[in-house]
Each structure stands twice: as structure tokens, then as C-alpha cells.
């Protein structure tokens, strides 16, 4: 299943693995237990 979501807390509660895609390229990927919020937040915006 693919989930497209900007709420990192929600994603962490339902996902096993995280990919961040920016302009069609994977810019961050990690097991959900090892995700570093500060690294992901720079790509999330509203």
C-alpha cells in the first residue's frame, strides 16, 4: 500500500518504512523506527 501524507506523527503510527519523494526523486528513506524527524521535516510543507 502507498500512503501519501504530510502528517509525520500519523505516518509513524501506520507505516513500516518511509520514503520522501521530492520532484520525482527519493530524497530520504528509512525504517519507520529509525526516522529522524528533523531530516524529514525539511521536505514537508503545506
N, C-alpha and C positions, 0 to 999 in steps of 0.2 A: 504494500500500500504506500502511496505517496501522499504526504500531508504538506500543504503549503500554508505556512503560519508565521506570524511575526511575534507572537507571544511566547518567549523562550521558556517561561515557567510552565506553560501548558504543554509545550513540546517535550520538555523534560519528563513530564508525568505520563506521556503516552508512547514515546519513541524509544527505540533501542540504539539508533545510530542517527547522527545528524550530518547533513550536507548543507552548506551555504553556497548558493549559486549566484554569481554576480555577472551580469551581461553575458550569460550563457556559459560561463566557466566556473568550475568548482573552486572556490577560494578558501574553503575550510571544510574539514571532515574529521569526525572523531566518534568514538563510542560515547553514548549519552552520559555515562558515568564520569567521563574524563573531559567533558566540555568545559572550556574556560570562558565564562560569561563575557569578560572584557574583550576577548578576541572576537566573539560573535557579535556583540553589540555595535561594533563599528560598521557592520553591514546592514543592521536593521534600522529602518526609518519608516516614518508614516508620511 
